Amino acid sequence: MSALTPLLLRGLAGPARRLLVPRAQVHSRPPREPFGTTDVVVGLTACFLCFLVPPGWVLANLESYKKRE
């Protein structure tokens, strides 16, 4: 790296430093209403369907994917 690289990088980062970005007001606390059994069952079912069914389909039909047509 040349001796000018830090100066060039400082020059490029200068305008970005002047922009003020508001901070998000994020606070962590327990939920106002606890999750019910139905909410948990629906969430776990959705995760199961999204993450396990497509790979299961591929594995179940692997032999048909191996065939060349």
N, CA, C and O atoms as a Tripos MOL2 file, in Angstrom:
@<TRIPOS>MOLECULE
protein
  276   275    69     0     0
PROTEIN
NO_CHARGES

@<TRIPOS>ATOM
      1 N           0.8380   -1.1760    0.0000 N.3       1 MET1
      2 CA          0.0000    0.0000    0.0000 C.3       1 MET1
      3 C           0.8800    1.2360    0.0000 C.2       1 MET1
      4 O           1.9450    1.2650    0.6160 O.2       1 MET1
      5 N           0.4250    2.2230   -0.6840 N.am      2 SER2
      6 CA          1.2110    3.4480   -0.7450 C.3       2 SER2
      7 C           0.9150    4.3150    0.4740 C.2       2 SER2
      8 O           0.0030    4.0380    1.2520 O.2       2 SER2
      9 N           1.7070    5.3640    0.6150 N.am      3 ALA3
     10 CA          1.5370    6.2760    1.7380 C.3       3 ALA3
     11 C           0.2820    7.1310    1.5750 C.2       3 ALA3
     12 O          -0.1940    7.7130    2.5500 O.2       3 ALA3
     13 N          -0.2570    7.2160    0.3740 N.am      4 LEU4
     14 CA         -1.4400    8.0390    0.1400 C.3       4 LEU4
     15 C          -2.7460    7.3180    0.4480 C.2       4 LEU4
     16 O          -3.7950    7.9570    0.5300 O.2       4 LEU4
     17 N          -2.7010    6.0110    0.6200 N.am      5 THR5
     18 CA         -3.9200    5.2410    0.8270 C.3       5 THR5
     19 C          -4.7060    5.7020    2.0530 C.2       5 THR5
     20 O          -5.9200    5.8780    1.9420 O.2       5 THR5
     21 N          -4.0760    5.9080    3.2290 N.am      6 PRO6
     22 CA         -4.8670    6.3830    4.3720 C.3       6 PRO6
     23 C          -5.5100    7.7450    4.1080 C.2       6 PRO6
     24 O          -6.6320    7.9940    4.5500 O.2       6 PRO6
     25 N          -4.8130    8.6220    3.3970 N.am      7 LEU7
     26 CA         -5.3890    9.9300    3.0950 C.3       7 LEU7
     27 C          -6.5880    9.7980    2.1610 C.2       7 LEU7
     28 O          -7.5960   10.4840    2.3310 O.2       7 LEU7
     29 N          -6.4700    8.9120    1.1710 N.am      8 LEU8
     30 CA         -7.5830    8.7200    0.2570 C.3       8 LEU8
     31 C          -8.7890    8.1110    0.9660 C.2       8 LEU8
     32 O          -9.9250    8.5240    0.7360 O.2       8 LEU8
     33 N          -8.5380    7.1330    1.8250 N.am      9 LEU9
     34 CA         -9.6390    6.5200    2.5570 C.3       9 LEU9
     35 C         -10.2980    7.5060    3.5060 C.2       9 LEU9
     36 O         -11.5200    7.4960    3.6560 O.2       9 LEU9
     37 N          -9.5100    8.3550    4.1460 N.am     10 ARG10
     38 CA        -10.0600    9.3620    5.0360 C.3      10 ARG10
     39 C         -10.9080   10.3470    4.2420 C.2      10 ARG10
     40 O         -11.9510   10.7980    4.7150 O.2      10 ARG10
     41 N         -10.4580   10.6800    3.0350 N.am     11 GLY11
     42 CA        -11.2200   11.5930    2.1980 C.3      11 GLY11
     43 C         -12.5360   10.9910    1.7360 C.2      11 GLY11
     44 O         -13.5320   11.7020    1.6050 O.2      11 GLY11
     45 N         -12.5480    9.6950    1.4890 N.am     12 LEU12
     46 CA        -13.7800    9.0410    1.0720 C.3      12 LEU12
     47 C         -14.7630    8.8690    2.2250 C.2      12 LEU12
     48 O         -15.9750    8.9470    2.0210 O.2      12 LEU12
     49 N         -14.2580    8.6380    3.4260 N.am     13 ALA13
     50 CA        -15.1150    8.3930    4.5780 C.3      13 ALA13
     51 C         -15.5950    9.6940    5.2070 C.2      13 ALA13
     52 O         -16.5230    9.6650    6.0150 O.2      13 ALA13
     53 N         -15.0050   10.8190    4.8720 N.am     14 GLY14
     54 CA        -15.3770   12.0890    5.4710 C.3      14 GLY14
     55 C         -16.8360   12.4550    5.2650 C.2      14 GLY14
     56 O         -17.5230   12.7330    6.2480 O.2      14 GLY14
     57 N         -17.3500   12.4680    4.0280 N.am     15 PRO15
     58 CA        -18.7580   12.8240    3.8330 C.3      15 PRO15
     59 C         -19.7190   11.8510    4.5250 C.2      15 PRO15
     60 O         -20.7970   12.2500    4.9640 O.2      15 PRO15
     61 N         -19.3370   10.6020    4.6190 N.am     16 ALA16
     62 CA        -20.2120    9.6250    5.2650 C.3      16 ALA16
     63 C         -20.2990    9.8750    6.7600 C.2      16 ALA16
     64 O         -21.3270    9.5830    7.3710 O.2      16 ALA16
     65 N         -19.2440   10.4090    7.3640 N.am     17 ARG17
     66 CA        -19.2640   10.6810    8.7970 C.3      17 ARG17
     67 C         -20.1960   11.8340    9.1430 C.2      17 ARG17
     68 O         -20.7090   11.8990   10.2600 O.2      17 ARG17
     69 N         -20.4160   12.7300    8.2120 N.am     18 ARG18
     70 CA        -21.2390   13.9030    8.4970 C.3      18 ARG18
     71 C         -22.7320   13.5990    8.5070 C.2      18 ARG18
     72 O         -23.5140   14.3600    9.0770 O.2      18 ARG18
     73 N         -23.1380   12.4850    7.8790 N.am     19 LEU19
     74 CA        -24.5460   12.1290    7.8620 C.3      19 LEU19
     75 C         -24.9550   11.6080    9.2330 C.2      19 LEU19
     76 O         -24.3140   10.7120    9.7820 O.2      19 LEU19
     77 N         -26.0180   12.1700    9.7750 N.am     20 LEU20
     78 CA        -26.5020   11.7100   11.0720 C.3      20 LEU20
     79 C         -27.6290   10.7150   10.8510 C.2      20 LEU20
     80 O         -28.6370   11.0260   10.2150 O.2      20 LEU20
     81 N         -27.4470    9.5380   11.3740 N.am     21 VAL21
     82 CA        -28.4450    8.4920   11.2450 C.3      21 VAL21
     83 C         -29.1220    8.3400   12.5940 C.2      21 VAL21
     84 O         -28.4470    8.1000   13.5950 O.2      21 VAL21
     85 N         -30.4460    8.4750   12.6450 N.am     22 PRO22
     86 CA        -31.1240    8.3400   13.9390 C.3      22 PRO22
     87 C         -31.0160    6.9120   14.4600 C.2      22 PRO22
     88 O         -31.0950    5.9470   13.7000 O.2      22 PRO22
     89 N         -30.8350    6.8010   15.7500 N.am     23 ARG23
     90 CA        -30.7420    5.4790   16.3640 C.3      23 ARG23
     91 C         -32.1320    4.9280   16.6330 C.2      23 ARG23
     92 O         -33.0520    5.6680   16.9800 O.2      23 ARG23
     93 N         -32.2680    3.6410   16.4720 N.am     24 ALA24
     94 CA        -33.5540    2.9940   16.7280 C.3      24 ALA24
     95 C         -33.7690    2.8770   18.2320 C.2      24 ALA24
     96 O         -32.8340    2.6300   18.9930 O.2      24 ALA24
     97 N         -34.9980    3.0570   18.6360 N.am     25 GLN25
     98 CA        -35.3490    2.9220   20.0410 C.3      25 GLN25
     99 C         -35.7780    1.4750   20.2910 C.2      25 GLN25
    100 O         -36.9620    1.1490   20.2080 O.2      25 GLN25
    101 N         -34.8190    0.6210   20.5930 N.am     26 VAL26
    102 CA        -35.0960   -0.7930   20.8080 C.3      26 VAL26
    103 C         -34.9280   -1.0920   22.2860 C.2      26 VAL26
    104 O         -33.8770   -0.8320   22.8720 O.2      26 VAL26
    105 N         -35.9650   -1.6350   22.8740 N.am     27 HIS27
    106 CA        -35.9090   -1.9990   24.2850 C.3      27 HIS27
    107 C         -36.3360   -3.4510   24.4020 C.2      27 HIS27
    108 O         -37.3020   -3.8770   23.7700 O.2      27 HIS27
    109 N         -35.6200   -4.1980   25.2060 N.am     28 SER28
    110 CA        -35.9330   -5.6060   25.3830 C.3      28 SER28
    111 C         -36.6570   -5.7770   26.7120 C.2      28 SER28
    112 O         -36.1650   -5.3760   27.7670 O.2      28 SER28
    113 N         -37.8100   -6.3700   26.6350 N.am     29 ARG29
    114 CA        -38.5770   -6.6560   27.8380 C.3      29 ARG29
    115 C         -39.5000   -7.8360   27.5460 C.2      29 ARG29
    116 O         -39.7000   -8.1800   26.3810 O.2      29 ARG29
    117 N         -40.0490   -8.4430   28.5470 N.am     30 PRO30
    118 CA        -40.9640   -9.5700   28.3070 C.3      30 PRO30
    119 C         -42.1950   -9.1020   27.5260 C.2      30 PRO30
    120 O         -42.5750   -7.9340   27.6100 O.2      30 PRO30
    121 N         -42.8150  -10.0010   26.7720 N.am     31 PRO31
    122 CA        -43.9940   -9.6040   26.0010 C.3      31 PRO31
    123 C         -45.1490   -9.2270   26.9260 C.2      31 PRO31
    124 O         -45.2570   -9.7220   28.0480 O.2      31 PRO31
    125 N         -46.0060   -8.3410   26.4280 N.am     32 ARG32
    126 CA        -47.1640   -7.9280   27.2350 C.3      32 ARG32
    127 C         -48.1070   -9.0960   27.4520 C.2      32 ARG32
    128 O         -48.6540   -9.2690   28.5410 O.2      32 ARG32
    129 N         -48.2970   -9.9030   26.4070 N.am     33 GLU33
    130 CA        -49.1380  -11.0870   26.5060 C.3      33 GLU33
    131 C         -48.2850  -12.3020   26.1850 C.2      33 GLU33
    132 O         -47.6850  -12.3530   25.1120 O.2      33 GLU33
    133 N         -48.2100  -13.2810   27.0740 N.am     34 PRO34
    134 CA        -47.3930  -14.4730   26.7780 C.3      34 PRO34
    135 C         -47.9820  -15.2490   25.6030 C.2      34 PRO34
    136 O         -49.1820  -15.1930   25.3350 O.2      34 PRO34
    137 N         -47.1060  -15.9740   24.9130 N.am     35 PHE35
    138 CA        -47.5520  -16.7780   23.7780 C.3      35 PHE35
    139 C         -48.4250  -17.9210   24.2670 C.2      35 PHE35
    140 O         -48.1280  -18.5730   25.2680 O.2      35 PHE35
    141 N         -49.4990  -18.1440   23.5430 N.am     36 GLY36
    142 CA        -50.3840  -19.2570   23.8750 C.3      36 GLY36
    143 C         -49.9420  -20.5200   23.1670 C.2      36 GLY36
    144 O         -49.0250  -20.5000   22.3460 O.2      36 GLY36
    145 N         -50.5970  -21.6090   23.4890 N.am     37 THR37
    146 CA        -50.2730  -22.8970   22.8920 C.3      37 THR37
    147 C         -50.5260  -22.8700   21.3860 C.2      37 THR37
    148 O         -49.7520  -23.4310   20.6100 O.2      37 THR37
    149 N         -51.6100  -22.2160   20.9770 N.am     38 THR38
    150 CA        -51.9440  -22.1500   19.5490 C.3      38 THR38
    151 C         -50.8640  -21.4060   18.7820 C.2      38 THR38
    152 O         -50.4800  -21.8230   17.6890 O.2      38 THR38
    153 N         -50.3700  -20.3060   19.3460 N.am     39 ASP39
    154 CA        -49.3170  -19.5360   18.6770 C.3      39 ASP39
    155 C         -48.0560  -20.3700   18.4930 C.2      39 ASP39
    156 O         -47.4320  -20.3360   17.4330 O.2      39 ASP39
    157 N         -47.6880  -21.1100   19.5150 N.am     40 VAL40
    158 CA        -46.4850  -21.9350   19.4420 C.3      40 VAL40
    159 C         -46.6610  -23.0540   18.4180 C.2      40 VAL40
    160 O         -45.7410  -23.3410   17.6520 O.2      40 VAL40
    161 N         -47.8350  -23.6880   18.3960 N.am     41 VAL41
    162 CA        -48.0880  -24.7810   17.4520 C.3      41 VAL41
    163 C         -48.0630  -24.2620   16.0220 C.2      41 VAL41
    164 O         -47.4900  -24.9120   15.1470 O.2      41 VAL41
    165 N         -48.6670  -23.1100   15.7650 N.am     42 VAL42
    166 CA        -48.6790  -22.5420   14.4170 C.3      42 VAL42
    167 C         -47.2610  -22.1760   13.9860 C.2      42 VAL42
    168 O         -46.8780  -22.4390   12.8460 O.2      42 VAL42
    169 N         -46.4810  -21.5780   14.8750 N.am     43 GLY43
    170 CA        -45.1060  -21.2070   14.5470 C.3      43 GLY43
    171 C         -44.2280  -22.4040   14.2490 C.2      43 GLY43
    172 O         -43.4750  -22.3970   13.2750 O.2      43 GLY43
    173 N         -44.3180  -23.4320   15.0760 N.am     44 LEU44
    174 CA        -43.5040  -24.6290   14.8520 C.3      44 LEU44
    175 C         -43.9330  -25.3660   13.5870 C.2      44 LEU44
    176 O         -43.0930  -25.9170   12.8750 O.2      44 LEU44
    177 N         -45.2310  -25.3790   13.3030 N.am     45 THR45
    178 CA        -45.7190  -26.0160   12.0780 C.3      45 THR45
    179 C         -45.2090  -25.2770   10.8460 C.2      45 THR45
    180 O         -44.8000  -25.9030    9.8680 O.2      45 THR45
    181 N         -45.2320  -23.9580   10.8930 N.am     46 ALA46
    182 CA        -44.7340  -23.1700    9.7650 C.3      46 ALA46
    183 C         -43.2480  -23.4160    9.5450 C.2      46 ALA46
    184 O         -42.8010  -23.5510    8.4060 O.2      46 ALA46
    185 N         -42.4790  -23.4750   10.6320 N.am     47 CYS47
    186 CA        -41.0410  -23.7540   10.4990 C.3      47 CYS47
    187 C         -40.8140  -25.1460    9.9170 C.2      47 CYS47
    188 O         -39.9580  -25.3280    9.0510 O.2      47 CYS47
    189 N         -41.5700  -26.1130   10.3860 N.am     48 PHE48
    190 CA        -41.4470  -27.4740    9.8660 C.3      48 PHE48
    191 C         -41.7350  -27.5130    8.3760 C.2      48 PHE48
    192 O         -40.9770  -28.1070    7.6100 O.2      48 PHE48
    193 N         -42.8350  -26.8770    7.9600 N.am     49 LEU49
    194 CA        -43.2110  -26.8970    6.5560 C.3      49 LEU49
    195 C         -42.1870  -26.1880    5.6770 C.2      49 LEU49
    196 O         -41.9000  -26.6420    4.5690 O.2      49 LEU49
    197 N         -41.6430  -25.0910    6.1570 N.am     50 CYS50
    198 CA        -40.7170  -24.3010    5.3340 C.3      50 CYS50
    199 C         -39.3310  -24.9380    5.2210 C.2      50 CYS50
    200 O         -38.7040  -24.8660    4.1640 O.2      50 CYS50
    201 N         -38.8510  -25.5570    6.2920 N.am     51 PHE51
    202 CA        -37.4640  -26.0200    6.3060 C.3      51 PHE51
    203 C         -37.2870  -27.5150    6.1080 C.2      51 PHE51
    204 O         -36.2210  -27.9440    5.6660 O.2      51 PHE51
    205 N         -38.2740  -28.3090    6.4120 N.am     52 LEU52
    206 CA        -38.0820  -29.7580    6.3310 C.3      52 LEU52
    207 C         -38.8120  -30.4270    5.1740 C.2      52 LEU52
    208 O         -38.3540  -31.4620    4.6900 O.2      52 LEU52
    209 N         -39.9150  -29.8790    4.7210 N.am     53 VAL53
    210 CA        -40.6670  -30.5210    3.6460 C.3      53 VAL53
    211 C         -39.9320  -30.4590    2.3060 C.2      53 VAL53
    212 O         -39.8520  -31.4920    1.6410 O.2      53 VAL53
    213 N         -39.3880  -29.3200    1.8620 N.am     54 PRO54
    214 CA        -38.6870  -29.3190    0.5670 C.3      54 PRO54
    215 C         -37.4940  -30.2760    0.5070 C.2      54 PRO54
    216 O         -37.3680  -31.0040   -0.4770 O.2      54 PRO54
    217 N         -36.6100  -30.3100    1.5180 N.am     55 PRO55
    218 CA        -35.5360  -31.3200    1.4340 C.3      55 PRO55
    219 C         -36.0710  -32.7480    1.4900 C.2      55 PRO55
    220 O         -35.5040  -33.6420    0.8620 O.2      55 PRO55
    221 N         -37.1480  -32.9720    2.2290 N.am     56 GLY56
    222 CA        -37.7410  -34.2960    2.2760 C.3      56 GLY56
    223 C         -38.2860  -34.7100    0.9230 C.2      56 GLY56
    224 O         -38.1870  -35.8760    0.5400 O.2      56 GLY56
    225 N         -38.8620  -33.7600    0.1950 N.am     57 TRP57
    226 CA        -39.3780  -34.0440   -1.1510 C.3      57 TRP57
    227 C         -38.2340  -34.4380   -2.0800 C.2      57 TRP57
    228 O         -38.3470  -35.3920   -2.8480 O.2      57 TRP57
    229 N         -37.1450  -33.7020   -2.0020 N.am     58 VAL58
    230 CA        -35.9940  -34.0040   -2.8610 C.3      58 VAL58
    231 C         -35.4410  -35.3830   -2.5260 C.2      58 VAL58
    232 O         -35.1660  -36.1780   -3.4250 O.2      58 VAL58
    233 N         -35.2780  -35.6690   -1.2460 N.am     59 LEU59
    234 CA        -34.7440  -36.9760   -0.8660 C.3      59 LEU59
    235 C         -35.6930  -38.1070   -1.2420 C.2      59 LEU59
    236 O         -35.2350  -39.1850   -1.6200 O.2      59 LEU59
    237 N         -36.9970  -37.8890   -1.1480 N.am     60 ALA60
    238 CA        -37.9530  -38.9350   -1.5040 C.3      60 ALA60
    239 C         -37.9500  -39.1990   -3.0010 C.2      60 ALA60
    240 O         -38.2280  -40.3230   -3.4190 O.2      60 ALA60
    241 N         -37.6500  -38.2100   -3.8120 N.am     61 ASN61
    242 CA        -37.6680  -38.3460   -5.2690 C.3      61 ASN61
    243 C         -36.2660  -38.3570   -5.8690 C.2      61 ASN61
    244 O         -36.0930  -38.0400   -7.0460 O.2      61 ASN61
    245 N         -35.2880  -38.7130   -5.0880 N.am     62 LEU62
    246 CA        -33.8970  -38.6560   -5.5320 C.3      62 LEU62
    247 C         -33.6380  -39.5620   -6.7330 C.2      62 LEU62
    248 O         -32.8850  -39.1900   -7.6330 O.2      62 LEU62
    249 N         -34.2420  -40.7280   -6.7570 N.am     63 GLU63
    250 CA        -34.0170  -41.6600   -7.8640 C.3      63 GLU63
    251 C         -34.5220  -41.0930   -9.1860 C.2      63 GLU63
    252 O         -33.8930  -41.2870  -10.2260 O.2      63 GLU63
    253 N         -35.6480  -40.3990   -9.1490 N.am     64 SER64
    254 CA        -36.1640  -39.8280  -10.3970 C.3      64 SER64
    255 C         -35.3030  -38.6510  -10.8570 C.2      64 SER64
    256 O         -35.2390  -38.3670  -12.0530 O.2      64 SER64
    257 N         -34.6480  -37.9690   -9.9310 N.am     65 TYR65
    258 CA        -33.7510  -36.8720  -10.3250 C.3      65 TYR65
    259 C         -32.4570  -37.4010  -10.9290 C.2      65 TYR65
    260 O         -31.8240  -36.7140  -11.7310 O.2      65 TYR65
    261 N         -32.0530  -38.6190  -10.5540 N.am     66 LYS66
    262 CA        -30.8080  -39.1970  -11.0770 C.3      66 LYS66
    263 C         -30.9500  -39.6540  -12.5220 C.2      66 LYS66
    264 O         -29.9620  -39.6910  -13.2560 O.2      66 LYS66
    265 N         -32.1660  -40.0030  -12.9440 N.am     67 LYS67
    266 CA        -32.3860  -40.5010  -14.2950 C.3      67 LYS67
    267 C         -32.1820  -39.3870  -15.3180 C.2      67 LYS67
    268 O         -32.6100  -38.2500  -15.1220 O.2      67 LYS67
    269 N         -31.5170  -39.7470  -16.4130 N.am     68 ARG68
    270 CA        -31.3400  -38.7900  -17.5070 C.3      68 ARG68
    271 C         -32.4190  -39.0430  -18.5370 C.2      68 ARG68
    272 O         -32.6730  -40.1840  -18.9240 O.2      68 ARG68
    273 N         -33.0450  -37.9780  -18.9740 N.am     69 GLU69
    274 CA        -34.1070  -38.1450  -19.9650 C.3      69 GLU69
    275 C         -33.7310  -37.4560  -21.2590 C.2      69 GLU69
    276 O         -34.5010  -37.4840  -22.2200 O.2      69 GLU69
@<TRIPOS>BOND
     1     1     2 1
     2     2     3 1
     3     3     4 2
     4     3     5 am
     5     5     6 1
     6     6     7 1
     7     7     8 2
     8     7     9 am
     9     9    10 1
    10    10    11 1
    11    11    12 2
    12    11    13 am
    13    13    14 1
    14    14    15 1
    15    15    16 2
    16    15    17 am
    17    17    18 1
    18    18    19 1
    19    19    20 2
    20    19    21 am
    21    21    22 1
    22    22    23 1
    23    23    24 2
    24    23    25 am
    25    25    26 1
    26    26    27 1
    27    27    28 2
    28    27    29 am
    29    29    30 1
    30    30    31 1
    31    31    32 2
    32    31    33 am
    33    33    34 1
    34    34    35 1
    35    35    36 2
    36    35    37 am
    37    37    38 1
    38    38    39 1
    39    39    40 2
    40    39    41 am
    41    41    42 1
    42    42    43 1
    43    43    44 2
    44    43    45 am
    45    45    46 1
    46    46    47 1
    47    47    48 2
    48    47    49 am
    49    49    50 1
    50    50    51 1
    51    51    52 2
    52    51    53 am
    53    53    54 1
    54    54    55 1
    55    55    56 2
    56    55    57 am
    57    57    58 1
    58    58    59 1
    59    59    60 2
    60    59    61 am
    61    61    62 1
    62    62    63 1
    63    63    64 2
    64    63    65 am
    65    65    66 1
    66    66    67 1
    67    67    68 2
    68    67    69 am
    69    69    70 1
    70    70    71 1
    71    71    72 2
    72    71    73 am
    73    73    74 1
    74    74    75 1
    75    75    76 2
    76    75    77 am
    77    77    78 1
    78    78    79 1
    79    79    80 2
    80    79    81 am
    81    81    82 1
    82    82    83 1
    83    83    84 2
    84    83    85 am
    85    85    86 1
    86    86    87 1
    87    87    88 2
    88    87    89 am
    89    89    90 1
    90    90    91 1
    91    91    92 2
    92    91    93 am
    93    93    94 1
    94    94    95 1
    95    95    96 2
    96    95    97 am
    97    97    98 1
    98    98    99 1
    99    99   100 2
   100    99   101 am
   101   101   102 1
   102   102   103 1
   103   103   104 2
   104   103   105 am
   105   105   106 1
   106   106   107 1
   107   107   108 2
   108   107   109 am
   109   109   110 1
   110   110   111 1
   111   111   112 2
   112   111   113 am
   113   113   114 1
   114   114   115 1
   115   115   116 2
   116   115   117 am
   117   117   118 1
   118   118   119 1
   119   119   120 2
   120   119   121 am
   121   121   122 1
   122   122   123 1
   123   123   124 2
   124   123   125 am
   125   125   126 1
   126   126   127 1
   127   127   128 2
   128   127   129 am
   129   129   130 1
   130   130   131 1
   131   131   132 2
   132   131   133 am
   133   133   134 1
   134   134   135 1
   135   135   136 2
   136   135   137 am
   137   137   138 1
   138   138   139 1
   139   139   140 2
   140   139   141 am
   141   141   142 1
   142   142   143 1
   143   143   144 2
   144   143   145 am
   145   145   146 1
   146   146   147 1
   147   147   148 2
   148   147   149 am
   149   149   150 1
   150   150   151 1
   151   151   152 2
   152   151   153 am
   153   153   154 1
   154   154   155 1
   155   155   156 2
   156   155   157 am
   157   157   158 1
   158   158   159 1
   159   159   160 2
   160   159   161 am
   161   161   162 1
   162   162   163 1
   163   163   164 2
   164   163   165 am
   165   165   166 1
   166   166   167 1
   167   167   168 2
   168   167   169 am
   169   169   170 1
   170   170   171 1
   171   171   172 2
   172   171   173 am
   173   173   174 1
   174   174   175 1
   175   175   176 2
   176   175   177 am
   177   177   178 1
   178   178   179 1
   179   179   180 2
   180   179   181 am
   181   181   182 1
   182   182   183 1
   183   183   184 2
   184   183   185 am
   185   185   186 1
   186   186   187 1
   187   187   188 2
   188   187   189 am
   189   189   190 1
   190   190   191 1
   191   191   192 2
   192   191   193 am
   193   193   194 1
   194   194   195 1
   195   195   196 2
   196   195   197 am
   197   197   198 1
   198   198   199 1
   199   199   200 2
   200   199   201 am
   201   201   202 1
   202   202   203 1
   203   203   204 2
   204   203   205 am
   205   205   206 1
   206   206   207 1
   207   207   208 2
   208   207   209 am
   209   209   210 1
   210   210   211 1
   211   211   212 2
   212   211   213 am
   213   213   214 1
   214   214   215 1
   215   215   216 2
   216   215   217 am
   217   217   218 1
   218   218   219 1
   219   219   220 2
   220   219   221 am
   221   221   222 1
   222   222   223 1
   223   223   224 2
   224   223   225 am
   225   225   226 1
   226   226   227 1
   227   227   228 2
   228   227   229 am
   229   229   230 1
   230   230   231 1
   231   231   232 2
   232   231   233 am
   233   233   234 1
   234   234   235 1
   235   235   236 2
   236   235   237 am
   237   237   238 1
   238   238   239 1
   239   239   240 2
   240   239   241 am
   241   241   242 1
   242   242   243 1
   243   243   244 2
   244   243   245 am
   245   245   246 1
   246   246   247 1
   247   247   248 2
   248   247   249 am
   249   249   250 1
   250   250   251 1
   251   251   252 2
   252   251   253 am
   253   253   254 1
   254   254   255 1
   255   255   256 2
   256   255   257 am
   257   257   258 1
   258   258   259 1
   259   259   260 2
   260   259   261 am
   261   261   262 1
   262   262   263 1
   263   263   264 2
   264   263   265 am
   265   265   266 1
   266   266   267 1
   267   267   268 2
   268   267   269 am
   269   269   270 1
   270   270   271 1
   271   271   272 2
   272   271   273 am
   273   273   274 1
   274   274   275 1
   275   275   276 2
@<TRIPOS>SUBSTRUCTURE
     1 MET1         2 RESIDUE 1 A MET
     2 SER2         6 RESIDUE 1 A SER
     3 ALA3        10 RESIDUE 1 A ALA
     4 LEU4        14 RESIDUE 1 A LEU
     5 THR5        18 RESIDUE 1 A THR
     6 PRO6        22 RESIDUE 1 A PRO
     7 LEU7        26 RESIDUE 1 A LEU
     8 LEU8        30 RESIDUE 1 A LEU
     9 LEU9        34 RESIDUE 1 A LEU
    10 ARG10       38 RESIDUE 1 A ARG
    11 GLY11       42 RESIDUE 1 A GLY
    12 LEU12       46 RESIDUE 1 A LEU
    13 ALA13       50 RESIDUE 1 A ALA
    14 GLY14       54 RESIDUE 1 A GLY
    15 PRO15       58 RESIDUE 1 A PRO
    16 ALA16       62 RESIDUE 1 A ALA
    17 ARG17       66 RESIDUE 1 A ARG
    18 ARG18       70 RESIDUE 1 A ARG
    19 LEU19       74 RESIDUE 1 A LEU
    20 LEU20       78 RESIDUE 1 A LEU
    21 VAL21       82 RESIDUE 1 A VAL
    22 PRO22       86 RESIDUE 1 A PRO
    23 ARG23       90 RESIDUE 1 A ARG
    24 ALA24       94 RESIDUE 1 A ALA
    25 GLN25       98 RESIDUE 1 A GLN
    26 VAL26      102 RESIDUE 1 A VAL
    27 HIS27      106 RESIDUE 1 A HIS
    28 SER28      110 RESIDUE 1 A SER
    29 ARG29      114 RESIDUE 1 A ARG
    30 PRO30      118 RESIDUE 1 A PRO
    31 PRO31      122 RESIDUE 1 A PRO
    32 ARG32      126 RESIDUE 1 A ARG
    33 GLU33      130 RESIDUE 1 A GLU
    34 PRO34      134 RESIDUE 1 A PRO
    35 PHE35      138 RESIDUE 1 A PHE
    36 GLY36      142 RESIDUE 1 A GLY
    37 THR37      146 RESIDUE 1 A THR
    38 THR38      150 RESIDUE 1 A THR
    39 ASP39      154 RESIDUE 1 A ASP
    40 VAL40      158 RESIDUE 1 A VAL
    41 VAL41      162 RESIDUE 1 A VAL
    42 VAL42      166 RESIDUE 1 A VAL
    43 GLY43      170 RESIDUE 1 A GLY
    44 LEU44      174 RESIDUE 1 A LEU
    45 THR45      178 RESIDUE 1 A THR
    46 ALA46      182 RESIDUE 1 A ALA
    47 CYS47      186 RESIDUE 1 A CYS
    48 PHE48      190 RESIDUE 1 A PHE
    49 LEU49      194 RESIDUE 1 A LEU
    50 CYS50      198 RESIDUE 1 A CYS
    51 PHE51      202 RESIDUE 1 A PHE
    52 LEU52      206 RESIDUE 1 A LEU
    53 VAL53      210 RESIDUE 1 A VAL
    54 PRO54      214 RESIDUE 1 A PRO
    55 PRO55      218 RESIDUE 1 A PRO
    56 GLY56      222 RESIDUE 1 A GLY
    57 TRP57      226 RESIDUE 1 A TRP
    58 VAL58      230 RESIDUE 1 A VAL
    59 LEU59      234 RESIDUE 1 A LEU
    60 ALA60      238 RESIDUE 1 A ALA
    61 ASN61      242 RESIDUE 1 A ASN
    62 LEU62      246 RESIDUE 1 A LEU
    63 GLU63      250 RESIDUE 1 A GLU
    64 SER64      254 RESIDUE 1 A SER
    65 TYR65      258 RESIDUE 1 A TYR
    66 LYS66      262 RESIDUE 1 A LYS
    67 LYS67      266 RESIDUE 1 A LYS
    68 ARG68      270 RESIDUE 1 A ARG
    69 GLU69      274 RESIDUE 1 A GLU
